[in-house]
């Protein structure tokens, strides 16, 4: 399956994804604090957030707003904030006390480059900076910005990414049901996808039916993406390989063929959500093709 953002797409669609990703990188670099006087915290923040990556979450936000004919410049800043949250989570995921990873996005992990102390402090700084970006984004009403800050903090906190990571660390080596694994996968991966698109539809004042459709789409995409990651664990692809050895993943529980079938079911449901909103063939549809290969019809 495809692992980059531009396989087997019409040239104009591939160009759009590359162009939008470049816009995200440019704005992300502008929003991050500069490195002054050998500031290792700022250096770690920039290294982790700007390292070559897919930028999936901000791309989804930009593409969703364009699909809805409701693009706002504010979406770019909100997307960069979500990317900062994602980068911060990777700082912590890779720590020796967690996944003990040494490679991320083809580079040494942040704690390997800067030390564990800087990695922890850099993650906290990135999170707080992300919340500041959301709270100060122009072009969005203050009451909506407040809601978005709450949405993002909930996605990160004790009932979100933190809870998912805790479950994965403490329960991952034990026998788990498919339902328990799926629940952890949603907290670890899917919740930030749903939050990103919930923020987008809130920012563009989408009607309730669209907000619900986007939420369903993001939920299915998040679950599919985690299954793709599990299936690719042995290949490395810019990060440490075999990180799931000894863990109770769906691949270990059900086998690769069953997990591949589940992934395809999630993608099919995601496409049906887009169709229900009249968005078949738009940017989000092409994004699925880019992430997972040719569409499943």
C-alpha positions as CSV (number, residue, x, y, z in Angstrom):
1,X,0.0,0.0,0.0
2,X,1.0,3.6,-0.6
3,X,3.0,5.4,2.2
4,X,3.5,8.8,0.6
5,X,1.1,11.5,-0.2
6,X,1.2,11.5,-4.0
7,X,0.9,8.0,-5.5
8,X,-1.3,7.2,-8.5
9,X,-3.2,10.5,-8.5
10,X,-4.0,12.8,-11.4
11,X,-1.3,15.4,-11.7
12,X,-3.5,18.3,-10.6
13,X,-4.5,16.5,-7.4
14,X,-0.9,15.5,-6.6
15,X,0.2,19.1,-7.2
16,X,-2.5,20.4,-4.9
17,X,-1.3,18.2,-2.1
18,X,2.3,19.1,-2.6
19,X,1.4,22.8,-2.8
20,X,-0.7,22.8,0.3
21,X,1.9,20.9,2.3
22,X,4.5,23.5,1.3
23,X,2.1,26.2,2.6
24,X,1.8,24.4,5.9
25,X,5.5,24.1,6.3
26,X,6.1,27.7,5.5
27,X,3.5,28.9,8.0
28,X,4.6,26.4,10.6
29,X,8.1,27.7,10.4
30,X,6.8,31.3,10.9
31,X,4.7,30.4,13.9
32,X,7.3,28.5,15.8
33,X,9.6,30.5,18.1
34,X,13.0,31.3,16.7
35,X,16.2,29.9,18.1
36,X,18.1,32.6,19.9
37,X,21.2,32.4,22.1
38,X,21.6,28.6,21.8
39,X,18.0,28.0,23.0
40,X,17.8,24.2,23.0
41,X,14.1,24.1,23.8
42,X,13.3,26.2,20.7
43,X,15.7,24.2,18.6
44,X,14.0,20.9,19.7
45,X,10.5,22.4,19.0
46,X,11.6,23.4,15.5
47,X,13.4,20.2,14.8
48,X,10.5,18.0,15.8
49,X,7.7,20.0,14.2
50,X,9.5,20.9,11.0
51,X,11.1,17.5,10.3
52,X,9.8,16.1,7.0
53,X,6.4,14.6,7.5
54,X,3.1,14.0,5.8
55,X,1.3,16.9,7.6
56,X,-1.9,14.8,7.4
57,X,-4.0,16.6,10.0
58,X,-3.5,20.2,8.7
59,X,-3.9,18.9,5.2
60,X,-7.2,17.4,6.1
61,X,-8.3,20.7,7.5
62,X,-7.3,22.7,4.5
63,X,-8.9,20.2,2.1
64,X,-12.1,20.0,4.1
65,X,-12.6,23.7,4.1
66,X,-12.0,23.8,0.3
67,X,-14.3,20.9,-0.3
68,X,-17.0,22.8,1.6
69,X,-16.3,26.0,-0.4
70,X,-15.6,27.7,2.9
71,X,-11.9,28.2,2.9
72,X,-10.6,30.7,5.5
73,X,-7.0,31.8,6.1
74,X,-7.6,30.9,9.8
75,X,-7.7,27.2,8.9
76,X,-4.0,27.3,8.1
77,X,-3.0,28.6,11.5
78,X,-5.4,26.2,13.2
79,X,-3.9,23.3,11.2
80,X,-0.4,24.3,12.3
81,X,-1.5,24.3,15.9
82,X,-2.9,20.7,15.5
83,X,0.4,19.7,13.9
84,X,2.3,21.1,16.9
85,X,0.2,19.0,19.2
86,X,0.9,15.9,17.0
87,X,4.7,16.7,17.1
88,X,4.6,17.1,20.8
89,X,3.0,13.7,21.2
90,X,5.7,12.1,19.1
91,X,8.4,13.6,21.4
92,X,6.8,11.8,24.3
93,X,5.8,8.6,22.5
94,X,9.5,8.1,21.6
95,X,10.9,8.6,25.1
96,X,12.8,5.6,26.7
97,X,10.1,5.3,29.4
98,X,7.5,4.8,26.6
99,X,8.3,3.4,23.2
100,X,12.0,3.9,23.5
101,X,12.4,4.8,19.8
102,X,15.6,6.1,18.3
103,X,14.4,7.0,14.8
104,X,11.5,9.3,13.7
105,X,10.8,10.7,10.2
106,X,14.2,9.4,9.1
107,X,16.0,11.3,11.8
108,X,17.2,10.5,15.4
109,X,14.4,11.1,17.8
110,X,14.3,14.3,19.9
111,X,15.5,12.8,23.1
112,X,18.4,11.2,21.2
113,X,19.4,14.5,19.6
114,X,18.8,16.8,22.6
115,X,18.5,14.7,25.7
116,X,15.5,13.5,27.6
117,X,15.1,16.7,29.7
118,X,14.9,18.9,26.6
119,X,12.5,16.4,24.9
120,X,10.0,16.6,27.8
121,X,10.3,20.4,28.1
122,X,10.1,20.8,24.3
123,X,6.9,18.8,24.2
124,X,5.3,20.9,27.0
125,X,6.4,24.1,25.2
126,X,5.0,22.9,21.9
127,X,1.6,22.1,23.5
128,X,1.4,25.4,25.2
129,X,2.4,27.2,22.0
130,X,-0.3,25.3,20.0
131,X,-3.0,26.4,22.5
132,X,-1.7,30.0,22.2
133,X,-1.9,29.9,18.4
134,X,-5.5,28.6,18.5
135,X,-6.5,31.2,21.1
136,X,-5.1,34.1,19.1
137,X,-6.1,33.0,15.5
138,X,-7.5,36.0,13.7
139,X,-10.7,35.7,11.6
140,X,-12.4,33.4,14.1
141,X,-14.9,34.7,16.7
142,X,-13.5,34.7,20.3
143,X,-16.3,32.4,21.5
144,X,-15.4,29.9,18.8
145,X,-11.7,30.1,19.6
146,X,-12.5,29.3,23.2
147,X,-14.4,26.2,22.1
148,X,-11.5,25.1,19.9
149,X,-9.0,25.5,22.8
150,X,-11.3,23.3,24.9
151,X,-11.7,20.8,22.1
152,X,-7.9,20.5,21.6
153,X,-7.1,20.3,25.3
154,X,-9.7,17.5,25.7
155,X,-8.1,15.6,22.8
156,X,-4.7,15.8,24.5
157,X,-5.7,15.3,28.1
158,X,-6.6,12.5,30.5
159,X,-9.5,11.3,28.3
160,X,-7.7,11.7,25.0
161,X,-4.1,11.1,23.8
162,X,-2.8,10.7,27.3
163,X,-5.4,8.0,28.1
164,X,-4.7,6.2,24.9
165,X,-0.9,6.2,25.4
166,X,-1.3,5.0,29.0
167,X,-3.6,2.2,27.9
168,X,-1.1,1.2,25.2
169,X,1.8,1.2,27.6
170,X,0.1,-0.6,30.5
171,X,-2.2,-2.9,28.6
172,X,-0.5,-3.4,25.3
173,X,1.5,-6.4,26.5
174,X,-1.6,-8.1,27.8
175,X,-4.3,-10.0,26.0
176,X,-7.0,-7.6,24.8
177,X,-10.2,-7.9,22.9
178,X,-10.6,-6.3,19.5
179,X,-13.0,-3.7,21.1
180,X,-10.4,-2.7,23.6
181,X,-7.7,-2.4,21.0
182,X,-9.9,-0.3,18.8
183,X,-10.8,2.0,21.7
184,X,-7.1,2.6,22.4
185,X,-6.4,3.2,18.7
186,X,-9.1,5.8,18.6
187,X,-7.7,7.6,21.6
188,X,-4.1,7.4,20.4
189,X,-4.7,8.3,16.8
190,X,-8.3,8.9,15.7
191,X,-9.2,11.5,18.3
192,X,-6.8,14.1,16.9
193,X,-8.2,13.4,13.4
194,X,-11.7,14.0,14.6
195,X,-10.7,17.1,16.6
196,X,-9.0,18.6,13.6
197,X,-12.0,18.3,11.4
198,X,-14.4,19.3,14.2
199,X,-12.4,22.5,14.6
200,X,-12.6,23.0,10.8
201,X,-16.3,22.7,10.6
202,X,-16.7,24.9,13.6
203,X,-14.4,27.6,12.1
204,X,-16.4,27.7,8.8
205,X,-19.8,27.6,10.5
206,X,-20.8,24.3,8.7
207,X,-24.4,23.1,9.3
208,X,-24.9,20.3,11.8
209,X,-25.3,17.6,9.2
210,X,-22.0,18.4,7.7
211,X,-20.3,18.6,11.1
212,X,-21.7,15.1,11.9
213,X,-20.6,13.8,8.5
214,X,-17.1,15.1,8.8
215,X,-16.8,13.7,12.3
216,X,-17.8,10.2,11.0
217,X,-15.3,10.6,8.1
218,X,-12.5,11.5,10.5
219,X,-13.3,8.6,12.9
220,X,-13.1,6.0,10.1
221,X,-10.0,7.6,8.7
222,X,-8.3,7.6,12.1
223,X,-9.0,3.9,12.6
224,X,-7.9,3.0,9.1
225,X,-4.7,5.0,9.5
226,X,-3.8,3.2,12.7
227,X,-4.3,-0.2,11.1
228,X,-2.1,0.9,8.2
229,X,0.6,1.8,10.7
230,X,0.2,-1.6,12.4
231,X,0.5,-3.4,9.1
232,X,3.7,-1.5,8.2
233,X,5.4,-2.0,11.6
234,X,8.0,-4.4,10.2
235,X,9.1,-2.0,7.5
236,X,10.3,1.0,9.5
237,X,9.5,3.6,6.9
238,X,11.4,6.4,8.6
239,X,11.0,5.1,12.2
240,X,12.1,2.1,14.2
241,X,10.8,-1.2,12.9
242,X,9.1,-3.9,14.9
243,X,7.9,-1.5,17.6
244,X,4.8,-3.7,18.0
245,X,6.6,-6.9,18.7
246,X,5.0,-8.5,21.8
247,X,2.1,-6.1,21.8
248,X,-1.6,-7.1,21.5
249,X,-2.4,-5.3,18.3
250,X,-5.2,-6.3,15.9
251,X,-2.6,-7.7,13.6
252,X,-1.4,-10.0,16.4
253,X,-4.9,-10.9,17.4
254,X,-6.7,-11.3,14.0
255,X,-3.9,-11.7,11.4
256,X,-2.9,-9.5,8.5
257,X,-5.6,-10.5,6.1
258,X,-8.4,-9.8,8.6
259,X,-6.9,-6.4,9.5
260,X,-6.5,-5.5,5.8
261,X,-10.2,-6.3,5.4
262,X,-11.1,-4.1,8.4
263,X,-8.9,-1.3,7.0
264,X,-10.8,-1.5,3.7
265,X,-14.1,-1.4,5.5
266,X,-13.1,1.7,7.4
267,X,-12.1,3.4,4.1
268,X,-15.4,2.4,2.4
269,X,-17.3,3.9,5.3
270,X,-15.2,7.0,5.2
271,X,-16.0,7.4,1.5
272,X,-19.7,6.9,2.1
273,X,-19.5,9.7,4.7
274,X,-18.0,12.0,2.0
275,X,-20.7,10.9,-0.5
276,X,-23.4,11.7,2.0
277,X,-22.1,15.3,2.1
278,X,-21.8,15.5,-1.7
279,X,-18.0,15.5,-1.5
280,X,-17.1,12.5,-3.6
281,X,-14.1,13.3,-5.9
282,X,-13.0,16.3,-3.8
283,X,-9.8,16.9,-2.0
284,X,-10.5,14.6,1.0
285,X,-11.4,11.8,-1.4
286,X,-8.0,12.3,-3.2
287,X,-6.3,12.4,0.2
288,X,-7.6,8.9,0.9
289,X,-6.2,7.7,-2.4
290,X,-2.9,9.3,-1.6
291,X,-2.6,7.7,1.9
292,X,-3.9,4.3,1.1
293,X,-3.6,3.8,-2.6
294,X,-6.3,3.5,-5.2
295,X,-9.9,4.0,-4.0
296,X,-11.9,0.9,-2.9
297,X,-15.2,0.9,-4.8
